[in-house]
Amino acid sequence: MRRNRLGHSAVEVTELSFGAAAIGNLFSAVEPEQAAAAVDAAWDEGVRYFDTAPHYGLGLSERRLGEALRNRPRDAYVLSTKAGRVLDPLPDGGAATSESLSEGFAVRATHRRRWDFSAAGVRRSIEDSLERLGLDRIDIAYLHDPDDHAEAAFGEAYPELEKLRAEGMIGAIGAGMNQTAMLTRFVVETDVDVVLCAGRYTLLDQSALTDLLPAAAARGRSVVVGGVFNSGLLADPRPGATYDYAAAPLNLLDRALRLKAVTEGHGVPLRAAALHYPLAHPAVAGVLVGTRSPDEVRDAAALLRREIPDALWDDLRAEGLLTENGH
């Protein structure tokens, strides 16, 4: 599987990365054996970039991912995690009964998530992540959803990531968000290596072409694109499908169905086109796909191996479904 270097760093990522939110029990529980098998399947498919965060299952994703990678050669893979939510233990271990949905994750509420973009909070977050992962360094650290914390993120959190990078605790630094405006500011105003942009450079939403991607290309920074299926609509467009984790509006459902008609006219599943689309931009280093089972991992890898004819993109532009500079 092809690898791309992140910005001016020495870190290289595979074009397909393993998003580990799902194995942190996103929306529903995943058995430990299935979580481990999903990571093994990703490895077998050539995936060497794995992404997690303390937020995912109150640290469960980090612990599971660290355990699944424990016996792999450390220099053979890249791992990213995030900072901005510190996990504080609850008294007496928190909820001691059955699992409940904690901010979208089916885990026991043993800790409280606390927003903290202070320098001390970022350092503590990274140190805690290293302990959960069982590692002595993190390849990529992102500031996680600093939307409402811009002053602290730029004034304290980002400078602390720079220090941690200089100390060798982190290889590459950046930010991960569901918007492009602040990510563009990180690219333009700081020395980030990479940003993780979720849902804003897809077949349904090409807004990253307005600001983020041109800025990244101009400054030699990298973008990893997540949310390529817009939380489900581009995977299976039908009534009731979700878009950005809510019921898809009718106009977007209609657009997704039009996309599907064009791609299937070329014998290409819509999911394959959605996965390939971001990779054509020179600033995009890879796509991140959240998976919870070996079958889902193998499916994503198979979609990435498919050949997509140039005529498909031409027809999407002709139908007004892609902007002219979109592919």
N, C-alpha and C positions, 0 to 999 in steps of 0.2 A: 504494500500500500504506500502511495506516495507521501512524502513528508515535506513540510514547509517550515522555514525558519521564522520565528516571531520577531518582527522588527529588527533591531540591531543586536538582539541578544544571541546567546549561543543555544537557545532552546529550540528544538524542532518538534513539531507535532504531526501526527498522521492526519490525513484529510478527514477521516471519520473518527470522532471521539465518543467515548462512553460517558453519557450523563448519568450520574449515580444517585439522582434524587429518588428515583423509583425504588431502588433497593434500600432506601431509608424509609420505606413504607409510605410513599406518597399516595394518598387517597385510600389505600388499602394495604393490608399486611402482605409482606413477601417472606416466605419461609427462608431461613438461613441457607439451606442447601440450594435453593433456587437462586438466591442472590450470588452465591459463590459460583454456581454453574454459569450464570450470565456473564460474569467477569471472565471465566475460563473460555467461554465461547468467543468473547470479544478478542481475547488473546489469540485464539486459534485462527481468527479471521484476519489477523494482522493489525488490529487496533492497538496502538501504544500510547494513546492519550486518554486519561481518565479524569473526570471532573467531579468534585464533590463540594460540600460546604457544611459548616456546623449546623446551619438552619435545617438541613435535611434530616428529619427524624431525630432532632435533638442530639446530634452526634452519631446516630446509628449508622448513617451512610458512611461516614469517615471510618468508623470502627470496622464495618464489614469490608469496605474497600481495602483498608490496610491489611486486614487478615487475608483477603483473597490474593493480594499481591505479595504477601510476605516472602514467599520462596522464589519470586521472580528476580532476575538480575536487576539491581537498582538502576543501573545506567541504561537499561533497555526500554524503560518507559518514562513517560512524563505524567506528573500528577499536579492538578490544580485544586486549590481550595479557596475559601473566601474569608474576608474579615468585615466586621461591621455589626454583627450580632454576637454578643458574648453570652455564653450559657452559664447562668447562676444556679447552683443547686438549690432545690426547695427544701424546706425543713422536713426532716424525717423521710427524705426520699420522695416527697410529693405524693401523687396519687398512687396508692399501693394496690389498687384493685385492678379491674380490667382496663384494657387499652381504650383510649379515646382519641378523637381526631384533634390533634394539637397543631393549629395553623396549617391544616391540610395533610398532616402526617398521622398515621395510625400508630401512635406510640404512647407509652405511659408518660404522664407529665412529671418527670423527675427533675426537670430544670425549667427555668424561666429564661426566655430570650430577651435580651436587653440591648437596644440600639446603643452602640458605643463606637464612635469614630474618633475618639481621642487617641493620641499617640500611645498612651499606656494601654488603652483598650485593644488597639490593633496588635501590639506586641503580645499581650496576653492571649488574644485570640489565636495568633499563629502558634504560640507555644503550646496552647491547649490542643490545637489541631495536630501538631507533631506528636503529642502524647497519644491521642486517640488513634492516629494512623500508624504509630510505631516507627516513625521515620526520623532522620536527623536533618532533613532539608525538604523544602517544598519547591517544586519546579516553577510554578506560576501561582501568584497570589492576586486575587481580584478584590477590590472593594465592592461589597455586595449591596446593591440597591441603595446608593446614597442619595436618592432623589430629594428627600426632605432634610438633608444634612449637608448641604453644599459647603457651608463655611467650614465646618469641622473636617469634611472630607478633603478639601483642598489645603486647608491650613494646618491640619495635624495628621490625619490618617495617611495621606499620600506621602508627605515627607518621611513618615516613619517607615513606610514600605521601601522608600529609597535607602534608608539606613539599613534595613534588614537585607536588602539586595546587596549593598556594599559589604555587609558582614558575611555574606555567603549563605545565609539561612534561606534565602529565596533566589531563584534564578531569573525570573521575569516578573514584572508587575503590571497591573492594569486595573480595570474596573469592569463590572458586569451589571447591565441594566436592561430594562425593557423600553428604553427611549433612546433617541439619538442625540438630542441637544447637549446633554451633559457629557455624554461620551465624546462628542466632538470637542467639547471644551477640554477634556482630559488629553485628547490627542494633540490639540493645538497648544495648550498652555503648560503641559508637563512632559516629562520624559518617560511616559509609559511605553512598554514594549508592545502591548496588545490590549484590546478591549473585547469583551464578550457582549454581543448585541443579540438580544432575544426577540424574535418576532417581527423585526422591522426591516428585514431584507428577505422577503419571501415572494412567492408568486402572487400573493394577495396584497402585500404591503411592501412597496419598494421605496419607502420614505428615506431609508438610509442613503439612497443615491443623492439626496438633496444636499446633505452636509457631511455626514460621517465618512462615507467611503471616499469621496474626493479628498477630504482632509487627510485621511490615513494614507492614501496613495501618495499624496504630495510630500508627506513627512516620513515616509518609509516605515510606517507603523502597520501592525497587523490587526485584522478583525477575525474573531471566531464567531460564527453565526449559529445561534440556537433558535429553537422554536420554528424550525423550517416548515412544520405542518400547522402552524398557528393553533396549537393545542388540540388539533383533531380535524378541523374542517378540510384541510388539504389531504388528510389521510383517507377520509371517507365522507365526501360531501353528500349530505342527506338531511332531511328535516330532523331537527333535534341535535345536529352536530354542534360541537363547541368551537368558538373562536375566542382566543385569549381567555379561556376558562369560563366563558359565559355562552349562553345560547347564541348561535350565529344569527345576525340580522339577515333578513330575506335578501337584501341586495348583495351581500357577500356570499350567501349560499348560491344565488344565481350566478355570480361571477365564478365561483368554484366549479359549478357544474359546466359552465362554458369552457373553463380550463381543462376539465376532465374530457370533454368531448373532443377537444383539439389533440390532447396528448394521446388518447386512446385511438384516435384516427391514424396515428403514426405507430400504433402497436406498443405504446409506452404507458405504463401505469402512471397516474397522476403523482403518486408517491415518489416514483423514481425521478420525475421531472422536478418535483419540489426539492428533492435532496440534491440534485445536480445544480440547480439554478444558481445558488450563491457562489459556487466554486469557480465560476467563470470570471469573477471580478478579480483583478490583480491584487487587491488589498486583502482578500479573504484567504486565510490560511487553512481553514477547515470548517466543518459543520459538526455540531454537537447534537446527538440524538439520545434522548432519555429512553432507556430500555430496562425491563424488569425480568426478562426470561431469555434463555438461550435462543429460542425461536425468533424473538424480536431482534436480537442482535444479528443473527444470521440473515434475517430478512433485510435489515438495513445494509449489511455488507453486500448482499446480492444486488440490491437496488443500485448501489454505488458502482458496481461493476458493469452495469448495463450501458450499452452504447446509446447515446441520444443523438438522433440525426439533426443536423443544422436546420433542416427544413421545419422542424417542430418549432424552434424559436422564431423562425421567420413567420410562420403562421400565427403564432401568439401575438407577435407585433402587428401583423396585418389585421387581426381581430381587435386590436386596441387593448389587449390584455397585458402587454408589457410596454414600458416606456421605450423610446427609441434607443436610449443609451443604457438600457437595462441588461443587455446580454450581448 
